[in-house]
């Protein structure tokens, strides 16, 4: 019998897949990014439907429940995503600062020539 949490997991996985597909069709995602999110959504759906697959991992790592493993993996994924987003944002900030600096120098030089 499928539990309510499993139904929510499947709905979440399908929603994730749909949003990734829409982003890919709008050309906001590259094929690699779309593939990553598709694989992730399929994993979410399969883990929701067949949670007993992780029982050997849960017992080996000495977790009390599979949900504990999911929570820890979720936090790890969130921290990894946050770190990646921060590095991209920081890199963009440095590029914008360099661009603004070059534009200011060019504007100053252009005004002096007049």
Backbone as a ProteinNet text record, in pm:
[ID]
protein_1_A
[PRIMARY]
XXXXXXXXXXXXXXXXXXXXXXXXXXXXXXXXXXXXXXXXXXXXXXXXXXXXXXXXXXXXXXXXXXXXXXXXXXXXXXXXXXXXXXXXXXXXXXXXXXXXXXXXXXXXXXXXXX
[TERTIARY]
83.7	0	88.4	53.6	131.6	87.7	184.5	156.3	143.2	88.2	69.6	201.5	306.5	437.5	491.4	463.6	508.5	437.5	310	234.6	291	320.5	380.6	516.9	594.7	725.5	714	618.6	597.6	549.9	457	408.3	522.3	605	719.4	815.2	845.3	935.6	880.5	752.1	690.1	691	664.3	669.6	808.9	909.1	1047.7	1083.1	1039.3	1064.4	997.2	872.6	798.5	865	908.5	975.1	1107.8	1180.1	1306.2	1279.3	1174.3	1139.4	1100.1	1020.3	981.9	1103.8	1193.6	1314.9	1400.8	1406.1	1482.6	1418.5	1286.2	1216.4	1229.8	1238.1	1257.6	1404.3	1486.6	1630.5	1700	1646.1	1709.6	1808.8	1793.2	1882.1	1955.8	2079.6	2153	2107.2	2138	2100.2	2160.2	2280.1	2342.4	2265.3	2226.7	2149.7	2013.4	1950.5	1821	1836.5	1942	1967.3	1988.4	2062.9	2086.7	1955	1870.9	1744.6	1646.6	1654.4	1569.5	1610.4	1740.5	1788.4	1752.5	1769.2	1735.2	1586.2	1501.4	1357.6	1319.6	1383.3	1356.7	1401.1	1515.1	1562.1	1462.8	1411.3	1312.7	1188.1	1142.3	1022.6	1048.1	1161.3	1190.9	1211.6	1279.7	1300.3	1168.6	1075.6	944.8	863.3	871.8	793.9	856.2	988.8	1057.5	1156.8	1107.9	1199.4	1280.3	1233.3	1302.5	1436.4	1460.3	1587.4	1703.1	1676.8	1781.2	1800.2	1722.4	1734.2	1875.1	1944.3	2081.8	2175.5	2157	2240.3	2208.5	2081.1	2038.6	2094.7	2086.3	2138.2	2291.2	2355.4	2502.5	2555.9	2489.2	2531.4	2473.6	2396.6	2339.5	2245.6	2162	2055.6	1934.6	1852.7	1733	1626.6	1613.8	1511.7	1567.8	1500.5	1541.1	1521.1	1423	1397.8	1518.3	1588.7	1709.7	1813.2	1828.3	1921.1	1877.8	1747.4	1695.6	1723.1	1703.5	1725	1871.5	1960.7	2103.9	2145.9	2099.3	2131.4	2073.7	1955.1	1894.7	1977	2023.7	2109	2240	2296.6	2420.7	2398.5	2287.9	2256.2	2233.7	2162.5	2138	2268.1	2357	2484.6	2568.9	2570	2643.9	2585.9	2454.1	2388.5	2416.6	2412.6	2440.4	2583.7	2678.5	2818.4	2837.3	2775.9	2787	2727	2609.1	2543.9	2628.1	2686	2771.1	2893.3	2958.4	3077.2	3041.2	2930.2	2886.3	2855.2	2784.9	2750.7	2875.8	2969.6	3094.3	3172.8	3180.7	3251.7	3185.9	3053.3	2981	3005.3	3008.9	3034.6	3172.7	3272.4	3407.6	3410.3	3342.9	3339.3	3269.9	3159.7	3087.7	3173.9	3244.3	3333.2	3442.7	3500.6	3604	3546.2	3427.7	3363.1	3331.9	3277.9	3245.4	3372.7	3478.2	3605.9	3658.2	3655.5	3701.6	3615.2	3483.3	3394	3419	3445.2	3471.4	3602.3	3703.3	3831.4	3814.5	3744.9	3721.7	3641.4	3542	3459.7	3543.9	3629.3	3716.5	3813.6	3873.1	3966.2	3895.6	3774.9	3697.9	3663	3629.2	3597.9	3719.8	3835.8	3958.6	3998.3	3968.9	4002.9	3919	3804.9	3715.3	3755.9
-118.2	0	125	221.3	344.4	443.1	494.4	590	731.2	820	959.1	1028.4	994.8	1054.4	1011.7	887	838.5	912.7	938.5	1013	1153.8	1218	1351.7	1348.4	1244	1230.2	1216.3	1136.7	1119.3	1249.6	1318.7	1446.7	1547.6	1551.5	1642.1	1607.9	1480.7	1438.6	1472.4	1450.3	1485	1636.2	1712.3	1858.7	1907.1	1846.7	1881.6	1851.2	1734.7	1698.3	1796.6	1833.2	1925.4	2062.5	2114	2244.4	2240.6	2130.8	2116.7	2110.6	2039.7	2028.8	2165.4	2241	2375.1	2465.4	2459.2	2541.7	2502.1	2374.6	2328	2375.6	2368.1	2412.8	2563.6	2640.5	2785.4	2821.1	2718.8	2732	2802.6	2783	2834	2733	2606.1	2498.8	2443.5	2403.5	2329.4	2183.9	2104.8	1962.6	1891.1	1930.2	1867.1	1902.5	2028.9	2070.4	2000.5	1992.7	1925.4	1777.1	1716.8	1576.6	1556.6	1646.7	1637.5	1642.8	1741.9	1756.2	1644.1	1590	1476.2	1353.6	1327.7	1213	1230.3	1350.2	1376.2	1354.2	1399.1	1380.1	1232.1	1156.8	1012.5	942.6	983.2	925.8	955.2	1078.4	1114.2	1027.5	1008.5	926.7	781.6	726.4	586.1	564.9	658	644.5	660.8	736.5	750.7	623	561.3	440.1	316.1	310.8	192.4	231.7	277	320.9	206.4	83.6	-30	-58.4	1.1	-17.3	36.3	138.3	199.8	133.5	31.3	-34.1	-85.5	-149.7	-192.5	-75.3	35.3	153.9	212.3	218.1	274.8	192.2	61.1	-22.5	-18.7	-14.2	-10.6	119	231.6	360	385.7	289.3	293	410.6	439.5	537.3	465.7	539.2	479.2	453.1	547.1	535.4	585.2	551	599.6	750.3	802	946	1024.3	970.3	1036.3	1048.5	943.7	946.9	1050.4	1054.7	1153.4	1295.7	1320.3	1454.9	1494.5	1404	1434	1454.8	1368.7	1386.9	1516.9	1554.4	1680.8	1800.8	1797.4	1905.5	1912.1	1797.3	1794.9	1854.3	1819.2	1872.8	2023.4	2068.2	2212	2288.9	2236.6	2304.6	2307.2	2198	2193.8	2293.1	2298.2	2393.3	2537.4	2563.1	2696.3	2737.2	2647.3	2677	2705.6	2624.2	2644.3	2778.7	2809.8	2936.4	3053.6	3041.9	3149.1	3170.9	3064.2	3081	3145.1	3106.9	3167.3	3315.5	3346.5	3485.1	3568.7	3514.2	3586.7	3612.2	3511.1	3526.5	3634.3	3636	3737.9	3876.3	3886.5	4014.6	4068.3	3983.2	4026.2	4074.6	4004.1	4044.6	4179	4199.5	4327.2	4440.7	4418	4521.2	4557.5	4457.2	4484.2	4562.2	4523.7	4592	4737.4	4760.9	4896.8	4979.9	4922	4992.7	5032.1	4940.6	4970.3	5075.9	5067.8	5166.9	5305.1	5311.8	5440.4	5500.6	5417	5466.5	5515.9	5439.2	5480.7	5609.9	5624.3	5745.1	5865.6	5847.8	5956.4	5997	5899.9	5929.5	5999.8	5960	6021.4	6166.2	6194.5	6331.5	6420.4	6366.5	6446.7	6484.8	6399.8	6427.6	6541.5	6564.4	6669.2	6802.1
0	0	0	-80.2	-92.7	15.1	89.2	196.5	139.7	220.5	178.4	147.6	223.3	199.8	63.9	27.7	-103.3	-215.9	-198.5	-299.7	-313.3	-199.5	-204.3	-272.7	-245.8	-310.4	-460.4	-505.5	-649.2	-712.2	-647.1	-699.9	-706.4	-602.1	-601.3	-714.9	-734.3	-841.6	-979.8	-998.1	-1126.8	-1149.2	-1042.5	-1053.9	-1087.3	-1024.3	-1052.7	-1197.6	-1243.7	-1383.3	-1478.6	-1448.2	-1534.4	-1540.1	-1424.3	-1422.2	-1497.4	-1483.6	-1557.6	-1707.4	-1745.8	-1887.8	-1943.8	-1868.4	-1914.6	-1929.7	-1832.9	-1840.1	-1958.5	-1988.4	-2104.1	-2234.4	-2242.7	-2363.9	-2384.5	-2275.3	-2285.3	-2309.4	-2321.2	-2342.5	-2227.3	-2105.6	-1985.2	-1929.5	-1966.6	-1924.7	-2045	-2023.5	-2125.7	-2118.8	-2220.2	-2212.6	-2090.9	-2050.7	-1933.1	-1806.7	-1792.7	-1675.3	-1673.1	-1788.6	-1795.8	-1761.2	-1807.3	-1775.1	-1625.6	-1562.1	-1417.9	-1341.6	-1373	-1300.6	-1333.6	-1453.1	-1488.1	-1407.6	-1402.4	-1324.2	-1177.1	-1125.4	-985.8	-959.5	-1051.2	-1030.9	-1039.5	-1128.5	-1137.7	-1009.2	-954.5	-827.5	-715.1	-710.7	-608.2	-622.5	-744	-766.5	-726.8	-769.8	-737.5	-587.9	-521.8	-377.4	-301.5	-358.3	-295.5	-310.1	-425.9	-450.8	-386.8	-381.8	-330	-219.3	-104.2	1.9	63.2	48.8	107.1	38.3	-76.7	-147.2	-63	14.8	96.8	232.3	265.4	396.3	425.3	329.7	359.9	389.9	319.5	343.5	480.5	514.5	642.7	758	748.7	857.2	862.6	748.6	745.5	807.7	778.8	834.5	973.9	1023.6	1159.3	1182.8	1082.4	1099.4	1158.6	1230.9	1289.6	1183	1088.8	984.5	852.3	745.2	612.7	602.9	675.7	673.2	723.8	822.3	871.8	760.8	683.4	569.6	467.7	438.4	343	390.7	518.3	572.5	560.2	596.7	588.2	443.1	352.9	210.9	158.1	205.9	165.3	209.5	333.7	382.3	304.6	274	197	58.4	-5.5	-137.5	-130.4	-26.8	-11.7	9.2	92.4	114.9	-11	-84.7	-210.5	-310.5	-320.4	-410.3	-368	-238.5	-187.6	-218.6	-199.7	-229.3	-378	-462	-606.5	-647.3	-594	-625.5	-577.5	-459.5	-407	-496.1	-539.9	-623.8	-757.2	-815.1	-941.2	-919.5	-811	-780.3	-756.3	-683.4	-655.5	-783.1	-869.4	-996.7	-1081.4	-1084.1	-1159.5	-1101	-968.6	-902.9	-940.2	-942.5	-978.9	-1123.4	-1212	-1353.3	-1370.6	-1298.4	-1307.7	-1255.3	-1145.2	-1091.1	-1191.1	-1255.3	-1356.1	-1473.7	-1518.1	-1629.8	-1594.7	-1476.1	-1433.4	-1422.6	-1370.5	-1358.2	-1496.4	-1592	-1728	-1793.8	-1773.1	-1832.8	-1773.1	-1641.9	-1577.3	-1628.4	-1644.9	-1697.2	-1840.1	-1922.6	-2061.8	-2069.4	-1984	-1982	-1939.1	-1840.7	-1794.9	-1904.8	-1970.9	-2080.4	-2195.8	-2225	-2333.9	-2299	-2175.1	-2134.5	-2137.5	-2104.4	-2107.6	-2248.5	-2345.2	-2484.1	-2542.2	-2486.9	-2540.4	-2496
[MASK]
++++++++++++++++++++++++++++++++++++++++++++++++++++++++++++++++++++++++++++++++++++++++++++++++++++++++++++++++++

